[in-house]
Amino acid sequence: MVSTYDNMLSWVEEIKERNKSPAAALTVIKDNEIVLEHFSGTYSNTGNALPVNEYSRFNVASARKSYLGLCVAFALYEGKIHSLDEYVSKHFQDIDPDILRDTTIRHMVTHTHGLDENSEGEIIREFNPGEKWAYRGINIKLMTQLIHIIYGIPFPEYLYRKVFSPMGLKRTWWETQDNNGLVKVIIDPNKNGEDTTGSMENGVESNLFVSAREFALWGNLFLNNGEINGNQIVPKEVIELAISIHTPNYLAKEFPRHGMFWYVQDIPRELSELGDRVPSGSFQILGVTGPTLLVIPKYKVVVAKMYNKRYNYGNENYLYYLKKFSNIVADTFK
């Protein structure tokens, strides 16, 4: 008997094997119900590694940006940041104003800021603000610092109080010590998996670990405009800020469009990571270790996919594979 989800599951397993990722997980929510949970493989590539299950927590790498982005949306909603077009230099007076120039919060959350860091950790400028799109880490570092400055606490702690605790999330946190519940990250398939916990819980490092189920529930929070089981956990206006397109209108057509770090679909774009059959209004976040969280409001669907291998799909082909998966999901539910 052919299952509704066979194409999706086949793709997940094919990529797992092709990329030598020991672990894979998939959770699908449709109409606020978990309709599929799939777990495959083990925590690492060693013979005694534990099998993956619903409690296994994966390092979600850059997907943590969606968590930071919600804090930026809160700061705008609460008037801590007055406008997306507020200059970043207002908050970072210790950074050379000639480097920051006319960089705004809008540029920072849409990867159009034009900043980078050199090997000495100095902030440098690659291009003028809003001129192009480039995926760098300096904007995440600065926005993490900004939220800490604004609220007086690290953004993970702010999220715990405002969102994680009310939602009842137990397997979403920035880990500083390895434990049996954390899936290892494979960098070289010929070597053992690595401990990717960090030194701090303040969100500045890529040490956020999440179970596939809670990753999907995070996406479902956005799908439902901040409401969970009849409770308004996050104001609707905050969610709308997080997933509305904020990319400057004049940016070249081929570049992706963003909300608060989320990739947001308006029309198919050459350098977007969302496929051409994904409906307008959908949004996605992903990380280098293989996690992808795709939300398709038109179909009331959330799909959370996990791997534990860095540089999945091959660097030169990664857009092709990301678009393909999102198209498979869209085709499954249309």
C-alpha positions as a Markdown table, in Angstrom:
| # | Residue | x | y | z |
|---|---|---|---|---|
| 1 | Met | 0.0 | 0.0 | 0.0 |
| 2 | Val | 1.4 | 3.4 | -1.0 |
| 3 | Ser | 1.5 | 5.9 | 1.9 |
| 4 | Thr | 0.9 | 9.6 | 1.5 |
| 5 | Tyr | 4.4 | 10.2 | 2.9 |
| 6 | Asp | 6.4 | 7.6 | 0.9 |
| 7 | Asn | 8.1 | 10.2 | -1.4 |
| 8 | Met | 9.1 | 12.3 | 1.6 |
| 9 | Leu | 10.4 | 9.4 | 3.5 |
| 10 | Ser | 12.3 | 7.9 | 0.6 |
| 11 | Trp | 14.0 | 11.3 | 0.0 |
| 12 | Val | 14.9 | 11.6 | 3.7 |
| 13 | Glu | 16.5 | 8.2 | 3.7 |
| 14 | Glu | 18.2 | 8.6 | 0.3 |
| 15 | Ile | 19.9 | 11.8 | 1.4 |
| 16 | Lys | 20.8 | 10.2 | 4.8 |
| 17 | Glu | 22.7 | 7.4 | 3.0 |
| 18 | Arg | 24.2 | 9.6 | 0.3 |
| 19 | Asn | 25.7 | 12.0 | 2.8 |
| 20 | Lys | 26.7 | 9.4 | 5.3 |
| 21 | Ser | 24.6 | 10.9 | 8.1 |
| 22 | Pro | 24.2 | 8.3 | 10.7 |
| 23 | Ala | 20.9 | 9.8 | 12.0 |
| 24 | Ala | 17.7 | 11.2 | 10.5 |
| 25 | Ala | 14.4 | 12.2 | 12.0 |
| 26 | Leu | 11.2 | 13.6 | 10.5 |
| 27 | Thr | 8.1 | 15.0 | 12.2 |
| 28 | Val | 5.1 | 16.3 | 10.2 |
| 29 | Ile | 2.3 | 18.3 | 11.8 |
| 30 | Lys | -0.9 | 18.7 | 9.7 |
| 31 | Asp | -3.9 | 20.7 | 11.1 |
| 32 | Asn | -2.2 | 20.8 | 14.5 |
| 33 | Glu | -1.9 | 17.1 | 14.8 |
| 34 | Ile | 1.4 | 15.1 | 14.5 |
| 35 | Val | 0.6 | 12.8 | 11.5 |
| 36 | Leu | 4.1 | 11.3 | 11.0 |
| 37 | Glu | 7.2 | 10.7 | 13.1 |
| 38 | His | 10.1 | 8.9 | 11.5 |
| 39 | Phe | 13.4 | 8.1 | 13.3 |
| 40 | Ser | 16.3 | 6.3 | 11.6 |
| 41 | Gly | 19.9 | 5.5 | 12.5 |
| 42 | Thr | 22.0 | 6.2 | 15.5 |
| 43 | Tyr | 23.5 | 9.0 | 17.5 |
| 44 | Ser | 26.9 | 8.6 | 15.9 |
| 45 | Asn | 28.9 | 6.4 | 13.5 |
| 46 | Thr | 30.3 | 4.2 | 16.2 |
| 47 | Gly | 29.2 | 0.6 | 16.7 |
| 48 | Asn | 27.8 | 1.1 | 20.1 |
| 49 | Ala | 25.8 | 4.3 | 19.3 |
| 50 | Leu | 22.2 | 4.6 | 20.6 |
| 51 | Pro | 19.3 | 4.4 | 18.2 |
| 52 | Val | 17.6 | 7.7 | 17.4 |
| 53 | Asn | 14.1 | 8.2 | 18.9 |
| 54 | Glu | 11.6 | 10.9 | 19.7 |
| 55 | Tyr | 13.7 | 12.1 | 22.6 |
| 56 | Ser | 16.9 | 12.5 | 20.6 |
| 57 | Arg | 18.1 | 16.1 | 20.4 |
| 58 | Phe | 20.0 | 17.3 | 17.3 |
| 59 | Asn | 22.3 | 20.3 | 17.0 |
| 60 | Val | 20.2 | 22.7 | 14.7 |
| 61 | Ala | 23.1 | 25.0 | 13.9 |
| 62 | Ser | 22.0 | 28.1 | 12.0 |
| 63 | Ala | 18.3 | 27.2 | 12.4 |
| 64 | Arg | 18.8 | 28.9 | 15.8 |
| 65 | Lys | 18.4 | 32.2 | 13.9 |
| 66 | Ser | 14.6 | 31.7 | 14.0 |
| 67 | Tyr | 14.7 | 31.8 | 17.8 |
| 68 | Leu | 16.8 | 35.0 | 17.8 |
| 69 | Gly | 14.5 | 36.4 | 15.1 |
| 70 | Leu | 11.5 | 36.0 | 17.4 |
| 71 | Cys | 13.3 | 38.1 | 20.0 |
| 72 | Val | 14.0 | 40.8 | 17.5 |
| 73 | Ala | 10.2 | 40.8 | 16.7 |
| 74 | Phe | 9.4 | 41.0 | 20.4 |
| 75 | Ala | 11.8 | 44.0 | 20.8 |
| 76 | Leu | 10.1 | 45.8 | 17.9 |
| 77 | Tyr | 6.6 | 45.0 | 19.2 |
| 78 | Glu | 7.5 | 46.2 | 22.7 |
| 79 | Gly | 9.2 | 49.4 | 21.5 |
| 80 | Lys | 12.7 | 48.4 | 22.5 |
| 81 | Ile | 13.6 | 48.8 | 18.9 |
| 82 | His | 11.7 | 51.7 | 17.4 |
| 83 | Ser | 11.9 | 50.7 | 13.7 |
| 84 | Leu | 13.4 | 48.2 | 11.4 |
| 85 | Asp | 15.1 | 51.1 | 9.7 |
| 86 | Glu | 16.8 | 52.2 | 13.0 |
| 87 | Tyr | 20.6 | 52.4 | 12.5 |
| 88 | Val | 22.6 | 49.7 | 14.2 |
| 89 | Ser | 25.3 | 52.2 | 15.1 |
| 90 | Lys | 22.8 | 53.7 | 17.7 |
| 91 | His | 23.3 | 50.5 | 19.8 |
| 92 | Phe | 27.0 | 49.8 | 19.0 |
| 93 | Gln | 28.9 | 53.0 | 19.6 |
| 94 | Asp | 32.1 | 51.1 | 20.3 |
| 95 | Ile | 32.2 | 50.0 | 16.6 |
| 96 | Asp | 33.7 | 52.3 | 14.0 |
| 97 | Pro | 30.7 | 54.2 | 12.5 |
| 98 | Asp | 32.5 | 54.3 | 9.1 |
| 99 | Ile | 32.2 | 50.5 | 9.1 |
| 100 | Leu | 28.6 | 50.4 | 10.2 |
| 101 | Arg | 27.6 | 53.3 | 8.0 |
| 102 | Asp | 23.9 | 53.2 | 7.2 |
| 103 | Thr | 23.4 | 49.6 | 8.3 |
| 104 | Thr | 19.9 | 49.1 | 9.8 |
| 105 | Ile | 18.2 | 46.4 | 11.8 |
| 106 | Arg | 16.4 | 45.5 | 8.5 |
| 107 | His | 19.7 | 44.9 | 6.8 |
| 108 | Met | 20.8 | 42.7 | 9.8 |
| 109 | Val | 17.8 | 40.4 | 9.9 |
| 110 | Thr | 17.7 | 39.9 | 6.1 |
| 111 | His | 21.4 | 39.2 | 5.4 |
| 112 | Thr | 21.8 | 42.4 | 3.4 |
| 113 | His | 24.1 | 44.2 | 5.9 |
| 114 | Gly | 27.3 | 43.8 | 3.9 |
| 115 | Leu | 29.4 | 43.1 | 7.1 |
| 116 | Asp | 31.8 | 40.3 | 7.8 |
| 117 | Glu | 34.7 | 39.5 | 10.2 |
| 118 | Asn | 38.3 | 39.0 | 9.2 |
| 119 | Ser | 40.7 | 36.3 | 10.7 |
| 120 | Glu | 41.5 | 38.7 | 13.6 |
| 121 | Gly | 37.8 | 39.1 | 14.5 |
| 122 | Glu | 37.7 | 42.6 | 13.3 |
| 123 | Ile | 34.4 | 43.8 | 11.6 |
| 124 | Ile | 34.9 | 44.7 | 8.0 |
| 125 | Arg | 32.7 | 45.8 | 5.2 |
| 126 | Glu | 32.1 | 43.7 | 2.1 |
| 127 | Phe | 29.5 | 45.8 | 0.3 |
| 128 | Asn | 27.2 | 48.7 | 1.0 |
| 129 | Pro | 24.1 | 48.0 | 3.1 |
| 130 | Gly | 21.2 | 46.7 | 1.1 |
| 131 | Glu | 23.3 | 46.4 | -2.1 |
| 132 | Lys | 23.5 | 42.6 | -2.1 |
| 133 | Trp | 22.7 | 39.5 | -0.1 |
| 134 | Ala | 25.4 | 37.4 | 1.7 |
| 135 | Tyr | 25.1 | 34.8 | 4.4 |
| 136 | Arg | 27.6 | 35.7 | 7.2 |
| 137 | Gly | 27.7 | 35.2 | 11.0 |
| 138 | Ile | 28.5 | 38.7 | 12.2 |
| 139 | Asn | 24.9 | 39.9 | 12.1 |
| 140 | Ile | 23.9 | 37.0 | 14.3 |
| 141 | Lys | 26.6 | 37.9 | 16.8 |
| 142 | Leu | 25.6 | 41.6 | 16.9 |
| 143 | Met | 21.9 | 40.9 | 17.1 |
| 144 | Thr | 22.5 | 38.5 | 19.9 |
| 145 | Gln | 24.4 | 41.2 | 21.8 |
| 146 | Leu | 21.7 | 43.7 | 21.0 |
| 147 | Ile | 18.9 | 41.6 | 22.5 |
| 148 | His | 21.1 | 41.1 | 25.6 |
| 149 | Ile | 21.6 | 44.9 | 25.9 |
| 150 | Ile | 17.9 | 45.7 | 25.4 |
| 151 | Tyr | 16.5 | 43.2 | 27.9 |
| 152 | Gly | 19.5 | 42.7 | 30.3 |
| 153 | Ile | 19.4 | 38.9 | 29.9 |
| 154 | Pro | 20.5 | 36.6 | 27.1 |
| 155 | Phe | 17.9 | 35.9 | 24.5 |
| 156 | Pro | 17.6 | 32.2 | 25.3 |
| 157 | Glu | 16.6 | 33.1 | 28.9 |
| 158 | Tyr | 14.1 | 35.7 | 27.5 |
| 159 | Leu | 12.6 | 33.0 | 25.3 |
| 160 | Tyr | 12.4 | 30.5 | 28.1 |
| 161 | Arg | 10.4 | 32.9 | 30.2 |
| 162 | Lys | 8.2 | 34.2 | 27.4 |
| 163 | Val | 7.8 | 31.1 | 25.1 |
| 164 | Phe | 9.5 | 27.8 | 26.0 |
| 165 | Ser | 8.1 | 27.5 | 29.5 |
| 166 | Pro | 4.5 | 28.4 | 28.5 |
| 167 | Met | 4.7 | 26.0 | 25.6 |
| 168 | Gly | 6.1 | 23.2 | 27.9 |
| 169 | Leu | 9.2 | 22.7 | 25.8 |
| 170 | Lys | 11.7 | 20.3 | 27.6 |
| 171 | Arg | 14.1 | 19.4 | 24.8 |
| 172 | Thr | 15.1 | 22.8 | 23.4 |
| 173 | Trp | 18.2 | 24.4 | 24.9 |
| 174 | Trp | 21.8 | 25.7 | 24.3 |
| 175 | Glu | 23.9 | 22.9 | 25.8 |
| 176 | Thr | 27.3 | 23.4 | 27.5 |
| 177 | Gln | 27.9 | 19.8 | 28.6 |
| 178 | Asp | 27.5 | 16.6 | 26.6 |
| 179 | Asn | 25.0 | 14.0 | 27.7 |
| 180 | Asn | 23.4 | 10.8 | 26.3 |
| 181 | Gly | 20.4 | 12.7 | 24.8 |
| 182 | Leu | 22.5 | 14.7 | 22.4 |
| 183 | Val | 23.2 | 13.5 | 18.9 |
| 184 | Lys | 26.8 | 13.8 | 17.7 |
| 185 | Val | 27.7 | 15.8 | 14.6 |
| 186 | Ile | 29.6 | 14.1 | 11.9 |
| 187 | Ile | 32.2 | 16.2 | 10.1 |
| 188 | Asp | 34.3 | 13.5 | 8.6 |
| 189 | Pro | 32.4 | 10.2 | 8.0 |
| 190 | Asn | 35.7 | 8.3 | 8.6 |
| 191 | Lys | 36.0 | 9.8 | 12.1 |
| 192 | Asn | 33.8 | 9.6 | 15.2 |
| 193 | Gly | 31.0 | 12.1 | 15.7 |
| 194 | Glu | 31.9 | 15.3 | 17.6 |
| 195 | Asp | 30.6 | 16.9 | 20.7 |
| 196 | Thr | 29.2 | 20.2 | 19.5 |
| 197 | Thr | 28.1 | 21.6 | 22.9 |
| 198 | Gly | 29.3 | 25.2 | 23.6 |
| 199 | Ser | 30.9 | 27.1 | 26.4 |
| 200 | Met | 27.9 | 29.4 | 27.0 |
| 201 | Glu | 24.1 | 29.3 | 27.1 |
| 202 | Asn | 23.7 | 32.9 | 25.8 |
| 203 | Gly | 22.9 | 31.9 | 22.2 |
| 204 | Val | 26.0 | 33.3 | 20.6 |
| 205 | Glu | 27.3 | 29.8 | 19.8 |
| 206 | Ser | 25.8 | 27.1 | 17.6 |
| 207 | Asn | 25.0 | 24.8 | 20.5 |
| 208 | Leu | 21.2 | 24.7 | 20.4 |
| 209 | Phe | 19.9 | 21.2 | 20.6 |
| 210 | Val | 16.3 | 20.4 | 19.8 |
| 211 | Ser | 14.2 | 17.2 | 19.4 |
| 212 | Ala | 12.5 | 16.8 | 16.0 |
| 213 | Arg | 9.1 | 17.0 | 17.7 |
| 214 | Glu | 9.9 | 20.2 | 19.5 |
| 215 | Phe | 11.4 | 21.6 | 16.3 |
| 216 | Ala | 8.1 | 20.9 | 14.6 |
| 217 | Leu | 6.2 | 22.5 | 17.5 |
| 218 | Trp | 8.3 | 25.6 | 17.2 |
| 219 | Gly | 7.2 | 25.9 | 13.6 |
| 220 | Asn | 3.6 | 25.2 | 14.6 |
| 221 | Leu | 3.7 | 28.2 | 16.9 |
| 222 | Phe | 4.4 | 30.4 | 13.9 |
| 223 | Leu | 1.8 | 28.6 | 11.8 |
| 224 | Asn | -0.9 | 29.4 | 14.4 |
| 225 | Asn | 0.1 | 33.0 | 14.9 |
| 226 | Gly | 1.4 | 32.4 | 18.4 |
| 227 | Glu | -1.6 | 30.4 | 19.7 |
| 228 | Ile | -1.2 | 26.9 | 21.2 |
| 229 | Asn | -4.2 | 24.9 | 22.4 |
| 230 | Gly | -6.3 | 28.0 | 22.7 |
| 231 | Asn | -3.7 | 30.0 | 24.6 |
| 232 | Gln | -2.0 | 33.1 | 23.0 |
| 233 | Ile | 1.6 | 32.3 | 23.9 |
| 234 | Val | 3.0 | 35.0 | 21.6 |
| 235 | Pro | 1.1 | 38.0 | 20.4 |
| 236 | Lys | -0.1 | 37.6 | 16.8 |
| 237 | Glu | 1.6 | 40.9 | 15.9 |
| 238 | Val | 5.0 | 39.5 | 17.0 |
| 239 | Ile | 4.6 | 36.4 | 14.8 |
| 240 | Glu | 3.6 | 38.5 | 11.9 |
| 241 | Leu | 6.7 | 40.7 | 12.3 |
| 242 | Ala | 8.9 | 37.5 | 12.4 |
| 243 | Ile | 7.6 | 36.0 | 9.2 |
| 244 | Ser | 6.7 | 39.0 | 7.0 |
| 245 | Ile | 9.1 | 39.9 | 4.3 |
| 246 | His | 11.5 | 42.7 | 5.4 |
| 247 | Thr | 14.1 | 42.5 | 2.6 |
| 248 | Pro | 14.6 | 45.9 | 0.9 |
| 249 | Asn | 12.3 | 46.0 | -2.2 |
| 250 | Tyr | 15.1 | 47.1 | -4.5 |
| 251 | Leu | 17.3 | 44.0 | -3.8 |
| 252 | Ala | 18.0 | 42.1 | -7.1 |
| 253 | Lys | 15.3 | 39.6 | -8.0 |
| 254 | Glu | 17.4 | 36.4 | -7.7 |
| 255 | Phe | 18.2 | 36.9 | -4.0 |
| 256 | Pro | 16.0 | 35.3 | -1.4 |
| 257 | Arg | 13.6 | 37.3 | 0.7 |
| 258 | His | 13.6 | 37.2 | 4.5 |
| 259 | Gly | 11.5 | 37.8 | 7.6 |
| 260 | Met | 13.4 | 37.8 | 10.9 |
| 261 | Phe | 16.0 | 35.5 | 9.4 |
| 262 | Trp | 13.4 | 33.1 | 8.1 |
| 263 | Tyr | 13.5 | 32.5 | 4.3 |
| 264 | Val | 10.0 | 33.6 | 3.1 |
| 265 | Gln | 8.4 | 32.6 | -0.2 |
| 266 | Asp | 6.8 | 35.3 | -2.3 |
| 267 | Ile | 7.7 | 34.3 | -5.8 |
| 268 | Pro | 10.3 | 31.6 | -6.8 |
| 269 | Arg | 13.8 | 33.0 | -6.7 |
| 270 | Glu | 17.0 | 31.6 | -8.1 |
| 271 | Leu | 19.0 | 31.8 | -4.9 |
| 272 | Ser | 16.1 | 31.0 | -2.6 |
| 273 | Glu | 16.1 | 27.7 | -0.7 |
| 274 | Leu | 12.4 | 27.2 | -1.3 |
| 275 | Gly | 11.2 | 25.3 | -4.4 |
| 276 | Asp | 9.1 | 26.8 | -7.1 |
| 277 | Arg | 6.1 | 24.7 | -6.2 |
| 278 | Val | 6.0 | 25.9 | -2.6 |
| 279 | Pro | 3.1 | 28.3 | -2.1 |
| 280 | Ser | 3.5 | 32.0 | -1.4 |
| 281 | Gly | 3.6 | 32.8 | 2.3 |
| 282 | Ser | 5.5 | 29.7 | 3.2 |
| 283 | Phe | 8.7 | 30.1 | 5.3 |
| 284 | Gln | 11.7 | 28.0 | 6.2 |
| 285 | Ile | 14.8 | 27.9 | 8.3 |
| 286 | Leu | 17.8 | 25.5 | 8.1 |
| 287 | Gly | 21.2 | 24.7 | 9.4 |
| 288 | Val | 24.5 | 23.3 | 8.1 |
| 289 | Thr | 24.1 | 20.1 | 10.2 |
| 290 | Gly | 21.0 | 19.2 | 8.2 |
| 291 | Pro | 17.9 | 20.4 | 10.1 |
| 292 | Thr | 15.2 | 22.0 | 8.0 |
| 293 | Leu | 12.0 | 23.5 | 9.4 |
| 294 | Leu | 9.4 | 24.2 | 6.7 |
| 295 | Val | 6.0 | 25.8 | 7.3 |
| 296 | Ile | 3.3 | 26.0 | 4.6 |
| 297 | Pro | 0.4 | 28.0 | 6.0 |
| 298 | Lys | -1.7 | 27.3 | 2.8 |
| 299 | Tyr | -1.8 | 23.6 | 3.7 |
| 300 | Lys | -1.6 | 24.0 | 7.5 |
| 301 | Val | 1.6 | 21.9 | 7.5 |
| 302 | Val | 4.8 | 22.0 | 9.4 |
| 303 | Val | 7.7 | 19.6 | 8.5 |
| 304 | Ala | 10.8 | 19.3 | 10.7 |
| 305 | Lys | 13.7 | 17.3 | 9.2 |
| 306 | Met | 16.9 | 16.4 | 11.0 |
| 307 | Tyr | 20.3 | 15.0 | 10.1 |
| 308 | Asn | 23.6 | 15.1 | 12.0 |
| 309 | Lys | 26.1 | 15.6 | 9.2 |
| 310 | Arg | 27.8 | 18.9 | 8.3 |
| 311 | Tyr | 27.7 | 20.1 | 4.7 |
| 312 | Asn | 24.8 | 17.9 | 3.6 |
| 313 | Tyr | 24.0 | 17.7 | -0.1 |
| 314 | Gly | 27.4 | 18.9 | -1.3 |
| 315 | Asn | 28.3 | 22.6 | -1.3 |
| 316 | Glu | 27.7 | 23.1 | -5.0 |
| 317 | Asn | 24.4 | 21.3 | -5.1 |
| 318 | Tyr | 22.8 | 22.3 | -1.8 |
| 319 | Leu | 20.2 | 24.6 | -3.3 |
| 320 | Tyr | 19.0 | 22.0 | -5.7 |
| 321 | Tyr | 18.4 | 19.5 | -2.9 |
| 322 | Leu | 16.8 | 22.0 | -0.5 |
| 323 | Lys | 14.4 | 23.1 | -3.3 |
| 324 | Lys | 13.7 | 19.5 | -4.2 |
| 325 | Phe | 12.7 | 18.6 | -0.6 |
| 326 | Ser | 10.4 | 21.6 | -0.2 |
| 327 | Asn | 8.8 | 20.8 | -3.5 |
| 328 | Ile | 8.2 | 17.2 | -2.4 |
| 329 | Val | 6.5 | 18.4 | 0.7 |
| 330 | Ala | 4.4 | 20.9 | -1.3 |
| 331 | Asp | 3.4 | 18.1 | -3.7 |
| 332 | Thr | 2.5 | 15.8 | -0.8 |
| 333 | Phe | -0.2 | 18.2 | 0.6 |
| 334 | Lys | -1.4 | 20.2 | -2.4 |
